[in-house]
Amino acid sequence: MTRCLTVATAVALVLLGAMPARAKPKAKENRRGDEKAVRASVASFEAAFNKGDAKALAAHWLPDGDLVTASGEMVKGREAIQRQFELFLAERGRPKLKSTIISIRFLAPDVAVEDATSRLDPPPAGPPIHAHHTTIYVKREGKWLIASARGAVSFPPSNYDHLKELEWMVGTWALEGESGAGHIHTTCRWSENKNYLVRELRAELHDQISVSGTVRIGWDPRQKKIKSWVFENDGSLFQGTWTRQGNRWLVEESGTLQDGTEASAVNILTPIDADTFQFQSVRRKLGGQPEPDIGPLQLNRTRGRR
């Protein structure tokens, strides 16, 4: 009996010795809290960058933390890092940063490694910049701060250089109340990596939708010309070739309506100033028969380029 009690006691002690394992949920809870805090720091950094606040950016580092720039330069210390960001933002204006976290690993209770990718979109000129970076965070007085950050920068394939002459179109434009024109509303934006300009068009005449659809403007590397593809919401399809003549752009456009009828026109876009451009459509044909010209009509910018 005594031996049985002794064995039972030993087993009980072993089991009791395993009892601290019940603290694991708390440890996991702390780890989740730490990961949430690191993610919050990444979000805070992105917000400060997009505000152009160099001081707030540098505040994410330890006082003696370091940053390795894309050129390989080591910047040491919070004050030096702030100056580095001030110079960068002065040169680049207010680029937009978007970060995507790949993983967060904890090497120790107070040391975390974040791997992430980021996209930097210049405002508005210039091709986008992509980067992969690794950041080491250290927990100090309950706050996760950057001890070291470094990354590799890449420039994804972009047709920006071929399309940048049309960058003036980026924004929102409208024509309202012109005689016989009703209402025209168009927006233009860059696609990802600035490989296309994407226009959304809606025109109304006497409260009826006359034209609506999407236009993609891109670079044809084989013909070495700017081309456009028009997809109207009623199923009509058109393709255009863009040519610059002085300050104006001629778009020779042809295609078919939803019922198969052939149509063609030469559309002329002429920038007047930063907030105004003129639109005219001439040499219009429908089913081989001439159609009346449209315009010239003047559209005004209602929103900025961003």
Legacy VTK file of the C-alpha trace (Angstrom):
# vtk DataFile Version 3.0
C-alpha trace
ASCII
DATASET POLYDATA
POINTS 306 float
0.000 0.000 0.000
2.796 2.387 0.931
4.522 1.685 -2.378
1.289 2.377 -4.242
0.854 5.645 -2.383
4.427 6.594 -3.141
3.928 5.873 -6.852
0.641 7.742 -6.822
2.291 10.672 -5.081
5.090 10.693 -7.657
2.598 10.662 -10.509
0.655 13.466 -8.856
3.837 15.490 -8.464
4.692 14.936 -12.133
1.244 16.056 -13.122
1.454 19.030 -10.823
4.837 19.799 -12.278
3.171 20.007 -15.652
0.572 22.412 -14.296
2.542 25.562 -15.248
1.682 24.619 -18.819
-1.691 26.179 -18.048
0.125 29.507 -18.270
0.625 28.939 -22.020
-2.681 30.535 -22.987
-1.502 33.676 -21.217
1.832 33.500 -23.059
-0.015 33.082 -26.330
-2.251 35.980 -25.415
0.814 38.134 -24.751
2.324 37.070 -28.080
-0.859 37.985 -29.907
-0.816 41.322 -28.167
2.801 41.907 -29.163
2.108 40.989 -32.777
-0.850 43.353 -32.801
1.418 46.092 -31.416
4.033 45.493 -34.148
1.336 45.635 -36.822
0.056 48.867 -35.289
3.580 50.307 -35.512
3.762 49.382 -39.207
0.407 51.102 -39.804
1.560 54.145 -37.837
4.735 54.339 -39.928
2.722 54.185 -43.157
0.381 56.945 -41.951
3.296 59.193 -40.948
4.975 58.623 -44.315
1.834 59.510 -46.253
1.520 62.694 -44.178
5.130 63.610 -44.964
6.016 63.790 -41.252
9.764 63.016 -41.033
9.881 63.529 -37.248
7.049 61.048 -36.659
8.769 58.567 -38.981
12.077 58.771 -37.098
10.236 58.358 -33.781
9.588 54.721 -34.757
13.310 53.976 -34.261
15.332 53.420 -31.115
17.540 56.444 -30.338
20.559 54.466 -31.626
18.694 52.477 -34.295
19.876 52.303 -37.877
18.532 52.416 -41.412
20.219 51.099 -44.544
19.073 53.099 -47.593
18.467 51.700 -51.079
21.936 52.893 -52.091
23.509 50.906 -49.233
24.243 53.893 -47.001
24.043 53.233 -43.258
22.181 55.949 -41.355
22.712 55.682 -37.606
20.648 57.338 -34.894
17.139 58.775 -34.701
18.180 62.350 -35.539
20.152 61.281 -38.615
17.245 59.115 -39.769
14.901 62.102 -39.431
17.221 64.216 -41.606
17.351 61.391 -44.154
13.558 61.317 -44.407
13.407 65.123 -44.644
15.770 65.043 -47.631
13.887 62.166 -49.259
10.470 63.814 -48.906
11.823 67.159 -50.131
13.108 65.476 -53.290
10.122 63.189 -53.900
7.240 65.374 -52.722
4.447 63.370 -51.105
4.648 59.841 -52.512
2.041 57.364 -51.323
3.261 54.319 -49.397
1.413 51.026 -49.092
2.975 48.224 -47.020
2.032 44.553 -46.928
3.310 42.424 -44.048
4.549 38.982 -45.081
5.414 37.662 -41.621
6.251 38.641 -38.049
8.556 36.293 -36.136
9.605 36.573 -32.509
13.254 35.698 -31.831
12.815 36.478 -28.140
10.040 37.921 -25.961
11.313 41.422 -26.727
12.712 40.952 -30.263
10.605 40.641 -33.439
11.497 40.440 -37.131
9.047 41.795 -39.689
9.316 40.894 -43.376
7.207 43.011 -45.702
6.825 44.432 -49.160
5.993 48.019 -49.976
4.876 50.046 -52.942
5.811 53.692 -53.354
3.699 55.677 -55.795
5.176 59.068 -56.735
2.722 62.002 -56.804
1.917 61.859 -59.674
5.018 61.831 -61.899
7.391 58.902 -62.038
7.111 55.128 -62.183
6.184 53.163 -59.035
8.858 51.691 -56.776
8.575 48.303 -55.072
10.687 47.106 -52.174
11.160 44.094 -49.927
12.408 44.998 -46.485
13.290 43.350 -43.196
12.828 45.270 -39.957
14.020 44.268 -36.490
11.826 45.529 -33.657
12.851 45.656 -30.002
10.442 46.130 -27.125
11.443 48.986 -24.818
9.276 50.111 -21.902
6.256 48.411 -23.433
6.717 49.961 -26.870
7.986 48.227 -30.019
10.659 50.331 -31.736
12.855 49.704 -34.773
16.413 48.667 -34.030
17.383 48.118 -37.670
15.691 48.356 -41.065
16.989 47.517 -44.502
15.522 46.541 -47.840
15.990 45.925 -51.538
14.329 48.233 -54.065
13.028 47.197 -57.489
11.319 48.997 -60.340
8.550 46.794 -61.806
7.974 46.895 -65.587
6.105 50.091 -66.412
5.082 51.957 -69.551
5.030 55.224 -67.625
7.728 56.840 -69.762
5.657 56.223 -72.907
2.437 57.563 -71.383
3.645 60.411 -69.161
2.725 63.035 -71.792
-0.918 62.149 -71.105
-0.599 62.522 -67.346
-2.468 65.829 -67.530
-5.671 63.775 -67.963
-5.425 62.240 -64.472
-8.270 63.570 -62.336
-12.015 64.168 -62.592
-13.502 66.326 -65.328
-17.021 67.508 -66.111
-19.105 69.516 -68.521
-22.477 70.719 -67.292
-25.217 72.840 -68.801
-23.653 73.401 -72.208
-26.266 73.841 -74.909
-27.133 70.494 -76.505
-24.439 68.676 -74.565
-26.298 67.791 -71.382
-23.847 66.370 -68.862
-20.455 64.740 -69.376
-18.446 63.284 -66.521
-15.091 61.518 -66.855
-12.403 60.357 -64.456
-8.900 59.212 -65.284
-6.425 57.332 -63.097
-3.270 55.277 -63.384
-3.534 51.504 -63.243
-1.160 49.516 -61.033
2.508 50.033 -61.991
1.354 52.859 -64.288
1.097 50.602 -67.311
-2.270 52.053 -68.328
-4.366 55.159 -67.966
-7.928 54.122 -67.153
-10.809 56.458 -67.964
-14.417 56.071 -66.844
-16.831 58.015 -69.037
-20.504 58.856 -68.634
-22.437 61.213 -70.890
-26.125 62.069 -70.541
-28.434 63.817 -72.951
-31.852 65.021 -71.779
-31.633 62.803 -68.660
-30.927 59.723 -70.820
-27.594 57.857 -70.704
-26.077 58.362 -74.153
-22.599 56.926 -73.622
-20.964 55.182 -70.691
-18.007 52.868 -70.455
-14.332 52.332 -69.717
-11.274 53.330 -71.744
-7.811 51.816 -71.293
-4.924 53.781 -72.765
-1.629 51.935 -73.102
1.563 51.488 -75.089
1.756 49.078 -78.012
5.402 47.883 -77.935
5.200 46.303 -81.379
3.812 49.300 -83.255
5.481 51.696 -80.813
2.342 53.774 -80.534
-0.113 54.789 -77.846
-3.334 52.836 -78.249
-6.709 52.898 -76.528
-9.441 50.311 -76.098
-12.995 51.457 -75.437
-15.511 49.149 -73.766
-18.948 50.749 -73.698
-21.502 49.398 -71.275
-23.949 48.583 -74.091
-21.433 46.128 -75.618
-19.893 48.432 -78.245
-16.137 48.031 -78.784
-13.615 50.500 -80.235
-9.861 50.791 -80.675
-7.931 54.021 -81.136
-4.453 55.182 -82.111
-3.101 58.328 -80.453
-0.942 60.900 -82.243
0.338 64.180 -80.864
0.118 67.277 -83.026
1.575 70.235 -81.212
-0.491 70.734 -78.067
-3.376 68.519 -79.115
-3.936 64.768 -79.330
-5.709 63.090 -82.235
-7.323 59.723 -81.562
-8.265 57.796 -84.710
-10.950 55.477 -83.404
-12.910 52.680 -85.088
-14.992 49.709 -84.001
-18.432 48.200 -83.902
-21.661 48.864 -82.068
-23.348 46.092 -80.109
-25.436 45.162 -83.169
-22.364 44.909 -85.422
-22.685 48.294 -87.127
-19.293 49.777 -87.981
-18.447 53.198 -86.596
-15.419 55.496 -86.711
-14.322 58.995 -85.703
-11.329 61.195 -85.024
-11.452 62.559 -81.482
-9.377 65.610 -80.643
-8.276 66.425 -77.075
-6.603 69.784 -76.519
-5.326 70.835 -73.066
-6.057 74.531 -72.495
-4.502 74.834 -69.033
-4.030 72.675 -65.940
-7.780 72.638 -65.246
-9.347 72.803 -68.696
-9.297 70.795 -71.889
-11.295 70.849 -75.107
-12.930 67.821 -76.747
-14.057 67.550 -80.353
-15.143 64.567 -82.468
-14.903 64.905 -86.275
-14.948 62.718 -89.407
-17.618 60.623 -87.785
-19.168 57.703 -89.654
-21.858 55.205 -88.721
-22.487 52.266 -91.046
-20.380 54.012 -93.672
-22.544 57.163 -93.566
-21.339 60.587 -92.310
-22.489 61.739 -88.881
-22.507 65.297 -87.468
-19.411 66.506 -85.638
-19.479 66.927 -81.867
-18.032 69.997 -80.189
-15.750 71.582 -79.492
-16.759 71.119 -75.854
-14.861 72.415 -72.837
-14.386 70.167 -69.780
-13.200 71.517 -66.449
-11.320 69.740 -63.708
-13.427 69.146 -60.612
-10.874 67.173 -58.593
-7.108 66.989 -58.440
-4.743 64.370 -59.757
-4.586 62.283 -56.589
LINES 1 307
306 0 1 2 3 4 5 6 7 8 9 10 11 12 13 14 15 16 17 18 19 20 21 22 23 24 25 26 27 28 29 30 31 32 33 34 35 36 37 38 39 40 41 42 43 44 45 46 47 48 49 50 51 52 53 54 55 56 57 58 59 60 61 62 63 64 65 66 67 68 69 70 71 72 73 74 75 76 77 78 79 80 81 82 83 84 85 86 87 88 89 90 91 92 93 94 95 96 97 98 99 100 101 102 103 104 105 106 107 108 109 110 111 112 113 114 115 116 117 118 119 120 121 122 123 124 125 126 127 128 129 130 131 132 133 134 135 136 137 138 139 140 141 142 143 144 145 146 147 148 149 150 151 152 153 154 155 156 157 158 159 160 161 162 163 164 165 166 167 168 169 170 171 172 173 174 175 176 177 178 179 180 181 182 183 184 185 186 187 188 189 190 191 192 193 194 195 196 197 198 199 200 201 202 203 204 205 206 207 208 209 210 211 212 213 214 215 216 217 218 219 220 221 222 223 224 225 226 227 228 229 230 231 232 233 234 235 236 237 238 239 240 241 242 243 244 245 246 247 248 249 250 251 252 253 254 255 256 257 258 259 260 261 262 263 264 265 266 267 268 269 270 271 272 273 274 275 276 277 278 279 280 281 282 283 284 285 286 287 288 289 290 291 292 293 294 295 296 297 298 299 300 301 302 303 304 305
